[in-house]
């Protein structure tokens, strides 16, 4: 069995319309969400063997703040292909991981991360957490999947079970969709 973590970047700032999408930073709510989720990820104690992430500014800032809050800085591999990638591309990235680590956390963007969950976790009515993701995988959400595989090159559709899902708003109501910032 392999373990896959999915961590969506925190809330980004849309105030500067001149910035390229890739260069958008986090807003105040995003910085707070990244910190609280960093603590949660640490306390959830999976112990990620490898972290692969999009190099977009909002992702790098999310990881920087989350790691600082958690007091841990795992080695991170930055992979430009994760930026706005489809689920198919994300699966390809997982399949090519060398060294066969026990666990991988992927940090990036929607809709790719959300679609990755939908592709890996069967829609058979047995996953109430999958139903929550169907509503939305919000910014700074963190999910953990257990994959019924021995090697990463075996990643395939419907091979996983969604065993954990945490949204920032569940830890702090001020991080919910209707919060004022």
DOMAR-719420 format. One record per residue: residue number from 1; residue in one letter; y, z, x of N, C-alpha, C in turn. Coordinates in pm, whole numbers, plus 32768, in hexadecimal, padded with zeros to 4 digits. Each point is the difference from the previous one (the first is absolute). Example, Ala and Ser with C-alpha at 12.3 -4.5 7.8 and 13.67 -1.06 7.14 Angstrom:
BEGIN
+-----+--------+--------+------+-------+---------+------+--------+--------+------+-------+
! num ! residu ! nnorth !  nup ! neast ! canorth ! caup ! caeast ! cnorth !  cup ! ceast !
+-----+--------+--------+------+-------+---------+------+--------+--------+------+-------+
!   1 !      A !   7DC7 ! 830C !  8527 !    8077 ! 8000 !   7FA7 !   8078 ! 8000 !  805A !
!   2 !      S !   8069 ! 7FB8 !  7FDD !    8077 ! 8006 !   8052 !   806D ! 8049 !  7FB3 !
+-----+--------+--------+------+-------+---------+------+--------+--------+------+-------+
***
This chain:
BEGIN
+-----+--------+--------+------+-------+---------+------+--------+--------+------+-------+
! num ! residu ! nnorth !  nup ! neast ! canorth ! caup ! caeast ! cnorth !  cup ! ceast !
+-----+--------+--------+------+-------+---------+------+--------+--------+------+-------+
!   1 !      X !   7F8A ! 8000 !  8053 !    8076 ! 8000 !   7FAD !   807E ! 8000 !  8058 !
!   2 !      X !   8064 ! 7FB7 !  7FD3 !    8083 ! 7FFC !   8042 !   8068 ! 8036 !  7F9F !
!   3 !      X !   806E ! 8031 !  8037 !    806D ! 8036 !   7FB0 !   807E ! 7FAD !  801A !
!   4 !      X !   8040 ! 7FD7 !  7F93 !    807B ! 7FB2 !   8008 !   8070 ! 804C !  7FBC !
!   5 !      X !   806B ! 8015 !  8048 !    8079 ! 803A !   7FC7 !   8064 ! 7F92 !  7FE5 !
!   6 !      X !   8046 ! 800E !  7F94 !    8069 ! 7FA1 !   7FDD !   807F ! 8052 !  7FE9 !
!   7 !      X !   8069 ! 7FDE !  8048 !    807F ! 8048 !   7FF8 !   806D ! 7F98 !  7FEE !
!   8 !      X !   803E ! 8000 !  7F8A !    806C ! 7FA2 !   7FE6 !   8082 ! 8039 !  8038 !
!   9 !      X !   8053 ! 7FAA !  8039 !    8081 ! 802C !   8036 !   804F ! 804A !  7F95 !
!  10 !      X !   805B ! 8056 !  802C !    8055 ! 804D !   7FA5 !   8071 ! 7FA8 !  7FCA !
!  11 !      X !   804D ! 803A !  7FA6 !    806B ! 7FB8 !   7FB7 !   8068 ! 7FC7 !  8060 !
!  12 !      X !   801A ! 7F80 !  7FF2 !    805F ! 7FBE !   805A !   808A ! 7FF3 !  7FC3 !
!  13 !      X !   805F ! 7FE5 !  8056 !    808D ! 7FF7 !   7FDB !   8024 ! 7F6D !  7FE6 !
!  14 !      X !   803A ! 7FE7 !  7F8E !    8028 ! 7F78 !   7FD9 !   8097 ! 7FEC !  8004 !
!  15 !      X !   804A ! 805D !  803E !    8093 ! 7FFC !   7FFA !   803F ! 7F8F !  8051 !
!  16 !      X !   7FBE ! 7FD2 !  806A !    8039 ! 7F97 !   8053 !   7FB8 ! 7F7C !  7FE2 !
!  17 !      X !   803C ! 7FAF !  7FAA !    7FC2 ! 7F82 !   7FD6 !   7FF5 ! 7F9B !  8072 !
!  18 !      X !   8046 ! 8019 !  806E !    7FFB ! 7FA3 !   8070 !   7F83 ! 8010 !  8056 !
!  19 !      X !   7FBE ! 8074 !  7FF5 !    7F89 ! 8018 !   8051 !   7F8B ! 7FAB !  7FD3 !
!  20 !      X !   7FB3 ! 7FD1 !  8062 !    7F81 ! 7FBF !   7FDE !   7FA5 ! 806A !  7FC4 !
!  21 !      X !   7FA4 ! 7FD8 !  7FAB !    7FA2 ! 805D !   7FC4 !   7FB7 ! 8051 !  806B !
!  22 !      X !   7FD7 ! 7FC1 !  806A !    7FB6 ! 8040 !   806D !   8050 ! 8073 !  803E !
!  23 !      X !   8085 ! 7FF7 !  7FFC !    8058 ! 805F !   8044 !   8035 ! 806F !  7FA7 !
!  24 !      X !   7FD6 ! 8005 !  7F82 !    8032 ! 8069 !   7FA7 !   7FCE ! 808A !  802B !
!  25 !      X !   805D ! 8060 !  800E !    7FD8 ! 8088 !   8025 !   7FDB ! 8053 !  7F83 !
!  26 !      X !   7FDB ! 807C !  8018 !    7FE6 ! 805D !   7F91 !   8084 ! 8036 !  7FC9 !
!  27 !      X !   7FFE ! 8024 !  7F81 !    8073 ! 8047 !   7FC7 !   7FE4 ! 8096 !  8009 !
!  28 !      X !   805B ! 8054 !  7FCC !    7FEF ! 8092 !   8008 !   7F80 ! 802D !  7FBC !
!  29 !      X !   7FE4 ! 7FCB !  7F8B !    7F86 ! 8024 !   7FB8 !   7F84 ! 7FD7 !  8050 !
!  30 !      X !   8007 ! 7F8D !  8041 !    7F92 ! 7FD2 !   8052 !   7FE6 ! 805B !  8077 !
!  31 !      X !   806C ! 802D !  8040 !    7FEF ! 805C !   8072 !   7FBF ! 8082 !  7FD3 !
!  32 !      X !   802A ! 8033 !  7F8D !    7FC5 ! 807C !   7FCB !   7F6D ! 7FE8 !  7FDB !
!  33 !      X !   7FE5 ! 7F8F !  7FC0 !    7F76 ! 7FDF !   7FD9 !   7FA5 ! 7FEF !  8078 !
!  34 !      X !   8031 ! 7FC0 !  806A !    7FAF ! 7FED !   8078 !   7FDC ! 8086 !  803E !
!  35 !      X !   8060 ! 805C !  8004 !    7FE6 ! 8084 !   803C !   7F99 ! 804E !  7FAF !
!  36 !      X !   8010 ! 8005 !  7F7E !    7FA2 ! 804D !   7FAE !   7F74 ! 7FC2 !  8003 !
!  37 !      X !   7FFA ! 7F7C !  8007 !    7F7C ! 7FC0 !   8007 !   7FC1 ! 8011 !  808A !
!  38 !      X !   8050 ! 8007 !  8069 !    7FCA ! 801D !   8085 !   7FBA ! 8086 !  8002 !
!  39 !      X !   803D ! 8064 !  7FC1 !    7FC1 ! 8084 !   7FF7 !   7F7F ! 7FF9 !  7FAF !
!  40 !      X !   8004 ! 7FB7 !  7F92 !    7F87 ! 7FF4 !   7FAD !   7F8F ! 7FBA !  804B !
!  41 !      X !   801F ! 7F95 !  8044 !    7F9A ! 7FB6 !   804A !   7FC3 ! 805A !  806C !
!  42 !      X !   8054 ! 804B !  8044 !    7FCC ! 805E !   8065 !   7FA5 ! 8068 !  7FBF !
!  43 !      X !   802D ! 803B !  7F91 !    7FB3 ! 8069 !   7FBD !   7F82 ! 7FCC !  7FBF !
!  44 !      X !   7FFE ! 7F80 !  7FDE !    7F89 ! 7FC3 !   7FC4 !   7F91 ! 7FF3 !  8069 !
!  45 !      X !   8025 ! 7FFF !  807E !    7FA6 ! 8011 !   8073 !   7F8F ! 7F99 !  800B !
!  46 !      X !   8021 ! 7F82 !  7FF0 !    7F9A ! 7F9A !   8019 !   7FEC ! 7FEB !  8095 !
!  47 !      X !   806B ! 8005 !  804D !    7FF7 ! 7FE8 !   8090 !   7FEC ! 7F6C !  801C !
!  48 !      X !   8069 ! 7FB3 !  7FF2 !    7FF9 ! 7F6E !   800B !   7FE1 ! 7FD5 !  808E !
!  49 !      X !   7F97 ! 7FB0 !  8011 !    7FDA ! 7FCB !   8082 !   8062 ! 7F94 !  802E !
!  50 !      X !   8034 ! 7FB5 !  7FA2 !    805A ! 7F91 !   8020 !   8066 ! 7FF1 !  7F8F !
!  51 !      X !   807C ! 7FE3 !  8027 !    806A ! 7FE1 !   7F9F !   8031 ! 7F74 !  8021 !
!  52 !      X !   7FFD ! 7FA7 !  7F9C !    8038 ! 7F7A !   8012 !   806D ! 7FEF !  7F97 !
!  53 !      X !   8070 ! 7FC5 !  802A !    8075 ! 8000 !   7FA8 !   8055 ! 7F83 !  8012 !
!  54 !      X !   8046 ! 7FE1 !  7F96 !    8066 ! 7F98 !   8003 !   8073 ! 8030 !  8059 !
!  55 !      X !   803C ! 7FA8 !  804E !    8072 ! 8028 !   8052 !   8087 ! 7FF8 !  7FB6 !
!  56 !      X !   8000 ! 7FEA !  7F7E !    807E ! 7FFC !   7FB5 !   8046 ! 8088 !  800F !
!  57 !      X !   8084 ! 7FFE !  8000 !    804F ! 8079 !   8019 !   7FDA ! 8071 !  7FA0 !
!  58 !      X !   7FF0 ! 7FE3 !  7F80 !    7FE1 ! 806B !   7FA1 !   7F78 ! 803F !  801A !
!  59 !      X !   7FA3 ! 7FB4 !  8039 !    7F7D ! 8039 !   8023 !   800C ! 8052 !  8080 !
!  60 !      X !   8045 ! 7FCC !  8065 !    800B ! 804C !   807D !   8049 ! 8084 !  7FE8 !
!  61 !      X !   8067 ! 7FFE !  7FAB !    8048 ! 807B !   7FE1 !   7FA9 ! 8061 !  7FB0 !
!  62 !      X !   7FB2 ! 7FCA !  7FA1 !    7FA6 ! 8055 !   7FB2 !   7FA0 ! 804A !  805D !
!  63 !      X !   7FC2 ! 7FB6 !  805B !    7FA1 ! 803F !   805D !   8044 ! 8061 !  805F !
!  64 !      X !   8074 ! 7FDC !  8032 !    8048 ! 8058 !   805C !   801F ! 8086 !  7FBD !
!  65 !      X !   8034 ! 7FFB !  7F86 !    8025 ! 807A !   7FB7 !   7F83 ! 804E !  7FD7 !
!  66 !      X !   7F99 ! 7FBB !  7FD0 !    7F84 ! 8043 !   7FD6 !   7FBF ! 8046 !  8077 !
!  67 !      X !   7FFB ! 7FBE !  8072 !    7FC3 ! 803A !   8078 !   8051 ! 8077 !  8032 !
!  68 !      X !   8083 ! 7FF3 !  7FFD !    8056 ! 806F !   802B !   7FEB ! 807A !  7FA7 !
!  69 !      X !   7FFC ! 7FEC !  7F7D !    7FEB ! 806F !   7FA2 !   7F78 ! 8041 !  8016 !
!  70 !      X !   7F9B ! 7FAE !  801C !    7F78 ! 8032 !   8012 !   7FE9 ! 803B !  808A !
!  71 !      X !   805A ! 7FE4 !  805E !    7FEF ! 8030 !   8088 !   7F91 ! 7FB9 !  804B !
!  72 !      X !   7FDF ! 7F88 !  7FD3 !    7F96 ! 7FB2 !   803D !   802E ! 7F71 !  8012 !
!  73 !      X !   7FDB ! 7FC2 !  806D !    8022 ! 7F74 !   8016 !   7F84 ! 7FB5 !  802E !
!  74 !      X !   7FB7 ! 7FC6 !  7FA0 !    7F89 ! 7FB4 !   8026 !   802A ! 7F7B !  803F !
!  75 !      X !   7FA7 ! 7FC3 !  804E !    8020 ! 7F7B !   8033 !   8005 ! 7F9D !  7F8C !
!  76 !      X !   8065 ! 7FAC !  8002 !    8015 ! 7F9F !   7F94 !   7FFC ! 7F73 !  803A !
!  77 !      X !   7FB5 ! 7FA9 !  7FBD !    7FFF ! 7F72 !   8024 !   8058 ! 7FB9 !  7F9A !
!  78 !      X !   8067 ! 7FBD !  802F !    805B ! 7FB6 !   7FA9 !   7FCB ! 7F72 !  7FF1 !
!  79 !      X !   7FED ! 7FD4 !  7F84 !    7FC8 ! 7F7C !   7FE6 !   805A ! 7FB7 !  7F9C !
!  80 !      X !   8046 ! 7F9D !  8031 !    8061 ! 7FB5 !   7FAC !   7FBD ! 7FC2 !  7F86 !
!  81 !      X !   7F7F ! 7FE3 !  8008 !    7FBB ! 7FC1 !   7F8E !   7FFC ! 805B !  7F86 !
!  82 !      X !   8010 ! 8083 !  8012 !    7FFD ! 805D !   7F8F !   807E ! 7FF3 !  7FAB !
!  83 !      X !   806D ! 7FD3 !  803E !    807E ! 7FF3 !   7FB7 !   7FEF ! 7FA0 !  7F8A !
!  84 !      X !   800C ! 8034 !  7F88 !    7FF4 ! 7FB5 !   7F82 !   7F7D ! 7FB2 !  7FF3 !
!  85 !      X !   7F96 ! 8033 !  803E !    7F7F ! 7FBB !   7FFF !   7FBA ! 8009 !  7F7B !
!  86 !      X !   7FAE ! 7F9D !  7FE5 !    7FA8 ! 8003 !   7F8B !   7F89 ! 805A !  801E !
!  87 !      X !   7FB8 ! 8023 !  7F97 !    7F86 ! 804F !   8011 !   7F9E ! 7FB7 !  805C !
!  88 !      X !   7FF2 ! 7F7D !  7FF0 !    7FA3 ! 7FB3 !   8052 !   8022 ! 800C !  8095 !
!  89 !      X !   8080 ! 7FFC !  8022 !    802A ! 800F !   808B !   7FE3 ! 808D !  8031 !
!  90 !      X !   801A ! 8064 !  7FAD !    7FE5 ! 808A !   8027 !   7F6B ! 8016 !  8018 !
!  91 !      X !   7FAD ! 7FC5 !  7FAD !    7F6E ! 8009 !   8014 !   7FD9 ! 7FBE !  8084 !
!  92 !      X !   803B ! 7F8C !  801D !    7FE4 ! 7FBD !   807F !   8025 ! 805A !  8077 !
!  93 !      X !   8072 ! 8043 !  7FF7 !    802C ! 805A !   806B !   7F9C ! 8072 !  8011 !
!  94 !      X !   7FD2 ! 8038 !  7F92 !    7F9C ! 806B !   8009 !   7F7E ! 7FCE !  803E !
!  95 !      X !   7FD6 ! 7F8A !  7FD9 !    7F81 ! 7FCA !   8032 !   8001 ! 7FE7 !  8097 !
!  96 !      X !   8075 ! 7FE9 !  8038 !    8005 ! 7FDE !   808F !   801A ! 807A !  8059 !
!  97 !      X !   7FFE ! 8077 !  7FC9 !    8018 ! 8077 !   8051 !   7F8F ! 8015 !  8064 !
!  98 !      X !   8024 ! 800B !  807D !    7F9B ! 8012 !   8068 !   7FE8 ! 8095 !  8019 !
!  99 !      X !   7F93 ! 801C !  8041 !    7FDF ! 808A !   8020 !   7FC7 ! 804E !  7F8B !
! 100 !      X !   8005 ! 7FC7 !  7F8A !    7FC6 ! 803B !   7F88 !   8027 ! 8092 !  7FE8 !
! 101 !      X !   8083 ! 801D !  7FF5 !    802A ! 808A !   7FE8 !   7FC9 ! 8036 !  7F7B !
! 102 !      X !   7FEE ! 8081 !  7FFA !    7FCE ! 8043 !   7F87 !   8063 ! 7FEF !  7F8B !
! 103 !      X !   8080 ! 8008 !  801F !    8065 ! 7FFB !   7F97 !   807A ! 7FB1 !  802F !
! 104 !      X !   803D ! 7FBB !  7FA0 !    8079 ! 7FB3 !   801A !   8064 ! 801D !  7F91 !
! 105 !      X !   807D ! 8019 !  8027 !    806B ! 8006 !   7F9D !   8056 ! 7F84 !  8012 !
! 106 !      X !   8018 ! 7FBA !  7F90 !    8053 ! 7F89 !   8000 !   8083 ! 8024 !  7FB9 !
! 107 !      X !   806F ! 7FDD !  803F !    8084 ! 8022 !   7FCA !   804E ! 7F7F !  7FEC !
! 108 !      X !   802F ! 7FEA !  7F85 !    8045 ! 7F83 !   7FE6 !   8043 ! 7FFC !  7F79 !
! 109 !      X !   7FE7 ! 7F91 !  7FB8 !    8054 ! 7FD9 !   7F8F !   7FAD ! 7FDC !  7F84 !
! 110 !      X !   8043 ! 8006 !  7F90 !    7FCA ! 7FC6 !   7F85 !   8034 ! 7F72 !  7FF4 !
! 111 !      X !   7FBC ! 7FAC !  7FB6 !    7F8A ! 801B !   7FAE !   7F7C ! 7FFF !  804E !
! 112 !      X !   8003 ! 7FE1 !  8081 !    7F84 ! 7FF2 !   804C !   7FAA ! 807D !  8002 !
! 113 !      X !   803E ! 8075 !  8019 !    7FB0 ! 807B !   8007 !   7FC1 ! 8022 !  7F79 !
! 114 !      X !   804F ! 7FF2 !  7F98 !    7FCC ! 8019 !   7F78 !   7F8D ! 7FA0 !  7FE1 !
! 115 !      X !   8012 ! 7F82 !  801E !    7F97 ! 7F9D !   7FE8 !   7F84 ! 801B !  8055 !
! 116 !      X !   8015 ! 8035 !  8078 !    7F8E ! 8024 !   8055 !   7FAB ! 806B !  7FBB !
! 117 !      X !   8041 ! 8063 !  7FC6 !    7FB5 ! 8066 !   7FB5 !   7FB3 ! 7FBF !  7F8E !
! 118 !      X !   8043 ! 7FA8 !  7FB5 !    7FBD ! 7FBE !   7F8F !   7F89 ! 7FAD !  802D !
! 119 !      X !   800C ! 7FC0 !  8073 !    7F92 ! 7FAC !   8032 !   7F8C ! 8054 !  8036 !
! 120 !      X !   801E ! 8072 !  803E !    7F97 ! 8050 !   803E !   7FBC ! 8061 !  7FA0 !
! 121 !      X !   804A ! 802F !  7F9C !    7FC9 ! 8063 !   7FA2 !   7FDA ! 7FBA !  7F7F !
! 122 !      X !   7F81 ! 8006 !  7FD9 !    7FD4 ! 7FB9 !   7F87 !   804B ! 802F !  7F82 !
! 123 !      X !   801D ! 7FA2 !  7FAA !    8040 ! 801D !   7F7F !   7F92 ! 8014 !  7F99 !
! 124 !      X !   7FB9 ! 8071 !  800F !    7F8D ! 8019 !   7FA8 !   8012 ! 807B !  7FA6 !
! 125 !      X !   807B ! 8034 !  7FFB !    801C ! 8072 !   7FAA !   7FD9 ! 8086 !  803C !
! 126 !      X !   7FCC ! 8001 !  807A !    7FD4 ! 807D !   803D !   8066 ! 803E !  805E !
! 127 !      X !   8076 ! 7FC5 !  800B !    8064 ! 8032 !   805E !   8085 ! 801C !  7FB9 !
! 128 !      X !   8013 ! 807E !  7FD6 !    8081 ! 8020 !   7FC1 !   8076 ! 7FEC !  8060 !
! 129 !      X !   7FEA ! 8010 !  8082 !    806D ! 7FE9 !   805F !   8026 ! 7F6D !  8006 !
! 130 !      X !   7F9F ! 7FA7 !  7FF3 !    801E ! 7F71 !   7FFC !   8059 ! 7FE1 !  7F88 !
! 131 !      X !   7FE6 ! 8044 !  7F91 !    8052 ! 7FEE !   7F89 !   8091 ! 8028 !  801A !
! 132 !      X !   8015 ! 806A !  804F !    8088 ! 802A !   8024 !   8043 ! 7F94 !  8054 !
! 133 !      X !   7FB6 ! 7FC6 !  805F !    8037 ! 7F96 !   8055 !   8023 ! 7F86 !  7FAB !
! 134 !      X !   7FB4 ! 7FE8 !  7F95 !    801F ! 7F8E !   7FAA !   8089 ! 800D !  7FC0 !
! 135 !      X !   802C ! 807C !  7FEA !    8088 ! 8015 !   7FCD !   8065 ! 7FD8 !  806B !
! 136 !      X !   7FE8 ! 8030 !  807C !    8056 ! 7FDB !   8071 !   7FD8 ! 8052 !  8079 !
! 137 !      X !   8001 ! 7FC2 !  8074 !    7FF4 ! 8047 !   807F !   808F ! 800E !  8033 !
! 138 !      X !   803F ! 8072 !  7FE3 !    808F ! 800D !   801F !   801A ! 800C !  8096 !
! 139 !      X !   807C ! 7FF6 !  8026 !    8025 ! 8010 !   808C !   7FD3 ! 8089 !  8031 !
! 140 !      X !   7FD3 ! 8004 !  807C !    7FD0 ! 8077 !   8046 !   7F7E ! 8038 !  7FC7 !
! 141 !      X !   7FBC ! 7FB6 !  7FAA !    7F7F ! 802D !   7FCD !   7F98 ! 7FF6 !  806F !
! 142 !      X !   7F9E ! 805A !  7FF7 !    7F95 ! 8009 !   8064 !   7F7A ! 8002 !  7FB8 !
! 143 !      X !   7FA7 ! 7FA7 !  8027 !    7F7C ! 7FF7 !   7FC2 !   7F95 ! 8003 !  806D !
! 144 !      X !   7F8C ! 8035 !  7FDB !    7F8E ! 8003 !   805C !   7F88 ! 7FC3 !  7FB8 !
! 145 !      X !   7FC2 ! 7FA0 !  8043 !    7F8A ! 7FBD !   7FCB !   7F8A ! 8018 !  805E !
! 146 !      X !   7F8C ! 8013 !  7FC5 !    7F84 ! 8006 !   804D !   7FBA ! 7F7B !  7FEC !
! 147 !      X !   7FE3 ! 7FBC !  806D !    7FC1 ! 7F7C !   7FFB !   7F6C ! 800C !  8022 !
! 148 !      X !   7FAD ! 7FC6 !  7FAE !    7F70 ! 8004 !   8013 !   7FD7 ! 7F91 !  8061 !
! 149 !      X !   802D ! 8010 !  807D !    7FE3 ! 7FA0 !   806A !   7FE4 ! 804D !  8081 !
! 150 !      X !   7FBE ! 7FBF !  805D !    7FE8 ! 803D !   8083 !   8062 ! 7FCF !  806A !
! 151 !      X !   8033 ! 7F85 !  7FEE !    805D ! 7FC3 !   805F !   8074 ! 7FC1 !  7FB2 !
! 152 !      X !   8074 ! 7FFC !  803E !    8076 ! 7FC8 !   7FBE !   7FF0 ! 7F6C !  7FE1 !
! 153 !      X !   7FB0 ! 7FB8 !  804C !    7FEF ! 7F72 !   7FE2 !   7FB0 ! 7FE9 !  7F80 !
! 154 !      X !   7FCF ! 806C !  7FC1 !    7FB6 ! 7FF7 !   7F82 !   8058 ! 8018 !  7F85 !
! 155 !      X !   8082 ! 8016 !  8014 !    8058 ! 8018 !   7F8D !   7FF3 ! 7F8B !  7F9E !
! 156 !      X !   7FEA ! 8021 !  7F82 !    7FF1 ! 7F9A !   7F99 !   8032 ! 8037 !  7F7B !
! 157 !      X !   800D ! 7FA9 !  7F9F !    802D ! 8027 !   7F7B !   7FA5 ! 806D !  7FC7 !
! 158 !      X !   803E ! 805E !  7FBB !    7FB9 ! 8069 !   7FB5 !   7FA3 ! 8055 !  8056 !
! 159 !      X !   8026 ! 8019 !  807E !    7FAC ! 804F !   805A !   8030 ! 8090 !  800E !
! 160 !      X !   8066 ! 8027 !  7FB2 !    8040 ! 8081 !   801A !   800A ! 8057 !  7F82 !
! 161 !      X !   8019 ! 807E !  801D !    801D ! 8062 !   7F98 !   8085 ! 8041 !  8024 !
! 162 !      X !   805C ! 8006 !  7FA0 !    8082 ! 8040 !   8015 !   7FED ! 8096 !  7FEB !
! 163 !      X !   800D ! 804E !  806C !    7FE0 ! 808E !   7FF9 !   807A ! 805A !  8001 !
! 164 !      X !   8075 ! 7FC9 !  801F !    8079 ! 8053 !   8005 !   807A ! 7FA7 !  7FE9 !
! 165 !      X !   805D ! 8033 !  7FB3 !    807E ! 7FBB !   7FE9 !   806D ! 8069 !  7FF2 !
! 166 !      X !   806A ! 7FF1 !  804D !    8070 ! 805C !   7FF7 !   8082 ! 7FB1 !  7FFB !
! 167 !      X !   8050 ! 801E !  7F9C !    8084 ! 7FC3 !   7FF3 !   806A ! 8069 !  8022 !
! 168 !      X !   806F ! 7FD8 !  803C !    8068 ! 8061 !   8024 !   8031 ! 8050 !  7F87 !
! 169 !      X !   800E ! 7FC2 !  7F8E !    8033 ! 8045 !   7F89 !   7FA5 ! 8071 !  7FD2 !
! 170 !      X !   7F7F ! 7FF9 !  8025 !    7FA4 ! 806B !   7FDC !   8016 ! 807B !  8058 !
! 171 !      X !   803E ! 7FEF !  8073 !    801E ! 806F !   805A !   808E ! 8034 !  7FED !
! 172 !      X !   805A ! 7FA9 !  7FD5 !    808C ! 8025 !   7FEB !   8039 ! 7FA8 !  7F90 !
! 173 !      X !   801A ! 803B !  7F8B !    8032 ! 7FB0 !   7F8E !   8081 ! 7FB4 !  801E !
! 174 !      X !   804C ! 802E !  8063 !    807A ! 7FB8 !   8025 !   7FE3 ! 7F79 !  8041 !
! 175 !      X !   7F82 ! 7FE7 !  801F !    7FDA ! 7F80 !   803B !   7FC4 ! 7FA1 !  7F98 !
! 176 !      X !   800B ! 8026 !  7F83 !    7FCC ! 7FAC !   7F93 !   8059 ! 7F8A !  7FE2 !
! 177 !      X !   7FD1 ! 7FA7 !  7FAA !    8048 ! 7F83 !   7FE5 !   8087 ! 8014 !  7FBC !
! 178 !      X !   8015 ! 8070 !  7FBD !    807E ! 8014 !   7FB8 !   805F ! 805F !  8049 !
! 179 !      X !   7FDE ! 8023 !  807B !    8053 ! 805F !   804D !   8083 ! 7FBC !  8027 !
! 180 !      X !   8067 ! 8050 !  8001 !    8087 ! 7FD2 !   8028 !   8011 ! 8019 !  8095 !
! 181 !      X !   8030 ! 7F9C !  8049 !    8020 ! 8012 !   808F !   8083 ! 7FC0 !  801D !
+-----+--------+--------+------+-------+---------+------+--------+--------+------+-------+
***
